[in-house]
Amino acid sequence: MPKINAKERNPTRYALAAAEQEALKKTYSSSIQIARLCPFCDHKIEVLCRGTHSGAYTKCPNCGESVFFPPIAFRLT
């Protein structure tokens, strides 16, 4: 559950951010995606769109463990 309601708090900023997010989705999103799951509890931490992604340290919001994900590259062939 979100801690604040950004839409009610600042509707103008929310509208600008929502429009920008839609433009980014249209430009970069693809039908091929990979989910990174926590190896400790199988919680979905993030979803990656097609492309090259570097390694990352991420803290699982479900179990609280710090997880390192290796670099990944995938594309349509």
C-alpha positions as CSV (number, residue, x, y, z in Angstrom):
1,M,0.0,0.0,0.0
2,P,1.4,3.4,-1.0
3,K,2.5,5.8,1.8
4,I,1.2,8.9,-0.1
5,N,-1.3,9.5,-2.9
6,A,0.7,11.4,-5.4
7,K,-2.3,12.0,-7.6
8,E,-4.2,13.9,-4.9
9,R,-1.1,15.6,-3.4
10,N,0.1,17.3,-6.6
11,P,-2.3,16.6,-9.6
12,T,-0.3,18.8,-12.0
13,R,3.0,17.0,-11.4
14,Y,1.2,13.6,-11.5
15,A,-0.3,14.4,-14.9
16,L,3.1,15.5,-16.3
17,A,4.8,12.4,-14.9
18,A,2.0,10.1,-16.2
19,A,2.3,11.5,-19.7
20,E,6.1,11.1,-19.7
21,Q,5.8,7.5,-18.5
22,E,3.3,6.7,-21.3
23,A,5.7,8.1,-23.8
24,L,8.6,6.1,-22.4
25,K,6.5,2.9,-22.4
26,K,5.7,3.5,-26.1
27,T,9.3,4.1,-27.0
28,Y,11.1,1.4,-25.0
29,S,8.7,-1.2,-23.9
30,S,8.4,-4.5,-25.7
31,S,6.4,-7.7,-25.5
32,I,9.5,-9.6,-24.4
33,Q,10.2,-9.1,-20.7
34,I,12.1,-10.9,-18.0
35,A,11.3,-10.8,-14.3
36,R,14.0,-10.8,-11.7
37,L,12.9,-12.9,-8.7
38,C,14.4,-12.9,-5.2
39,P,16.3,-16.2,-4.8
40,F,15.3,-16.3,-1.1
41,C,11.5,-15.9,-1.3
42,D,10.7,-15.8,-5.1
43,H,9.2,-12.4,-4.8
44,K,9.2,-10.5,-8.1
45,I,11.6,-7.6,-7.6
46,E,11.6,-6.0,-11.0
47,V,10.6,-6.6,-14.6
48,L,13.2,-5.9,-17.4
49,C,12.3,-5.0,-21.0
50,R,14.3,-6.2,-23.9
51,G,17.9,-4.8,-24.0
52,T,21.1,-4.8,-22.0
53,H,21.0,-4.4,-18.2
54,S,24.0,-4.1,-15.9
55,G,24.4,-5.9,-12.6
56,A,22.5,-4.5,-9.7
57,Y,22.3,-4.8,-5.9
58,T,18.6,-4.7,-4.8
59,K,17.0,-5.1,-1.5
60,C,13.9,-7.4,-1.6
61,P,10.9,-5.5,-0.3
62,N,9.3,-8.8,0.8
63,C,12.0,-10.6,2.9
64,G,14.6,-7.7,3.3
65,E,17.6,-9.6,1.9
66,S,20.1,-7.8,-0.2
67,V,20.4,-9.6,-3.6
68,F,22.9,-9.1,-6.4
69,F,21.6,-9.7,-10.0
70,P,24.2,-10.3,-12.7
71,P,24.3,-8.4,-15.9
72,I,21.8,-9.6,-18.6
73,A,21.3,-9.0,-22.3
74,F,18.4,-10.3,-24.3
75,R,16.8,-9.3,-27.6
76,L,14.6,-10.6,-30.4
77,T,16.6,-12.7,-32.9
